[in-house]
Each structure stands twice: as structure tokens, then as C-alpha cells.
Amino acid sequence: MSVFTGLPTLLGYRYHESQQRPVAELRKAVELRRDNVQGLYETVDAQRCLQVLHHYGVRFIVVGGLERALYSAQGLEKFRALARAGRLVEAFRSGEDVIYEVTDRAPMSGPRW
């Protein structure tokens, strides 16, 4: 999505940075980001999810075939629940694929990893 829209992503091709800049600390930061993205999709705690979205300044969340293949249905269900509660809105839908937009974005704070 990021490649085709120009919008930033929380985690792109994670080996790109380590290939371009083989620094151990950077590798750790990228792996922490990967873990945070997995936690964002897997958690069933909607409030924790919102905290992570706000921490990173996320505007859009994609739930498509890849996300359904990688993450649990219970974890993905929270996005629907957040949309019903007005915290997210469906910005786009095509069949089962949905892009949600965060309605109450907060400015990013602290380190972004």
C-alpha cells in the first residue's frame, strides 16, 4: 500500500534498512517495530490498539487478505468494533478487504520504534 500511495508505513520491507545500513542497533529497532505491528493486529484490547495507533501517528489500517492470513480473526475483529464505536471509519472497502481511517489521530510522541 505504501509503495503505491506514497503514504508512510509502520513496517515496509524490513530487510531493506539492515541491507542498506548493517548496524546492530538498527536491526533491533526494526525487529521491535515488527513485533509492535504484530501486536497491533493481534491484540484484542481495543484501547491498547488505539494507544499504539496514536503512538505511531497511524492514519490508515489495512485489513486485507494478507492480514487475514497472518493474524487471528479475534485480533482483526477489534477494528470492526472500533469502527462501530466511531473510533475508526471505513475509508475503503472491496469485498472483505477494508481500509480503516483513525478518526481521532494524536500527534506522534516519543521514539517511533
C-alpha positions as CSV (number, residue, x, y, z in Angstrom):
1,M,0.0,0.0,0.0
2,S,2.8,2.4,0.9
3,V,4.6,1.9,-2.4
4,F,1.5,2.7,-4.4
5,T,0.2,5.6,-2.4
6,G,3.3,7.3,-1.1
7,L,1.9,7.2,2.4
8,P,4.4,6.1,5.1
9,T,4.1,2.7,6.6
10,L,4.9,1.3,10.1
11,L,6.9,-1.5,8.6
12,G,7.9,-2.0,5.0
13,Y,10.4,-4.5,3.7
14,R,12.2,-5.0,7.0
15,Y,15.4,-6.2,5.5
16,H,15.8,-3.0,3.4
17,E,17.2,-1.0,6.3
18,S,19.5,-3.7,7.5
19,Q,20.8,-4.3,4.0
20,Q,21.5,-0.6,3.5
21,R,22.7,0.1,7.0
22,P,24.1,-3.0,8.7
23,V,24.1,-1.6,12.2
24,A,23.1,-4.0,15.0
25,E,21.0,-1.3,16.9
26,L,19.0,-0.6,13.7
27,R,18.3,-4.3,13.2
28,K,17.0,-4.4,16.8
29,A,14.8,-1.3,16.2
30,V,13.4,-2.9,13.0
31,E,12.6,-6.1,14.8
32,L,10.9,-4.2,17.7
33,R,8.8,-2.4,15.1
34,R,7.9,-5.7,13.5
35,D,6.8,-7.0,17.0
36,N,4.8,-3.9,17.6
37,V,3.0,-4.3,14.3
38,Q,2.2,-7.9,15.1
39,G,0.9,-6.9,18.5
40,L,-1.2,-4.1,16.9
41,Y,-3.0,-6.6,14.7
42,E,-3.1,-9.5,17.2
43,T,-4.3,-7.7,20.4
44,V,-8.0,-8.0,21.3
45,D,-7.6,-5.0,23.6
46,A,-9.2,-2.1,21.6
47,Q,-7.8,0.6,24.0
48,R,-4.3,-0.8,23.7
49,C,-4.7,-0.8,19.9
50,L,-5.7,2.8,20.0
51,Q,-2.7,3.7,22.1
52,V,-0.3,2.1,19.6
53,L,-2.1,3.8,16.7
54,H,-1.7,7.2,18.4
55,H,1.9,6.5,19.5
56,Y,2.9,6.0,15.8
57,G,0.5,8.6,14.4
58,V,-1.2,6.0,12.2
59,R,-3.9,7.3,9.9
60,F,-4.9,4.2,8.0
61,I,-5.2,0.5,8.9
62,V,-5.4,-2.1,6.2
63,V,-7.2,-5.4,6.8
64,G,-6.9,-7.4,3.6
65,G,-6.1,-11.0,2.5
66,L,-2.5,-10.7,3.9
67,E,-3.6,-9.6,7.3
68,R,-6.3,-12.3,7.5
69,A,-3.7,-14.9,6.6
70,L,-1.2,-13.6,9.2
71,Y,-3.3,-12.5,12.1
72,S,-6.2,-14.1,14.2
73,A,-9.8,-13.3,13.4
74,Q,-10.2,-12.2,17.1
75,G,-7.4,-9.7,16.7
76,L,-8.8,-8.3,13.4
77,E,-12.4,-8.1,14.8
78,K,-11.4,-5.2,17.1
79,F,-11.1,-2.9,14.1
80,R,-14.7,-3.6,13.2
81,A,-15.6,-2.9,16.8
82,L,-13.6,0.3,16.8
83,A,-15.5,1.4,13.7
84,R,-18.8,0.7,15.3
85,A,-17.7,2.8,18.2
86,G,-16.8,5.7,15.9
87,R,-13.0,5.5,16.7
88,L,-12.3,4.3,13.1
89,V,-14.2,4.8,9.9
90,E,-14.2,2.6,6.8
91,A,-12.3,4.7,4.3
92,F,-12.5,2.0,1.6
93,R,-14.0,-1.5,1.2
94,S,-13.8,-4.0,-1.6
95,G,-15.4,-7.3,-0.7
96,E,-13.7,-8.4,2.6
97,D,-10.8,-6.0,2.2
98,V,-11.1,-2.9,4.3
99,I,-9.0,0.2,4.9
100,Y,-10.0,1.9,8.2
101,E,-9.1,5.5,9.0
102,V,-8.4,6.7,12.5
103,T,-10.9,9.4,13.4
104,D,-9.0,10.9,16.4
105,R,-5.4,11.0,15.4
106,A,-3.0,12.2,18.0
107,P,0.4,13.7,17.2
108,M,3.3,11.2,17.5
109,S,5.2,11.3,20.7
110,G,8.5,9.8,21.8
111,P,10.7,7.4,19.8
112,R,9.0,5.9,16.7
113,W,10.3,2.4,17.3
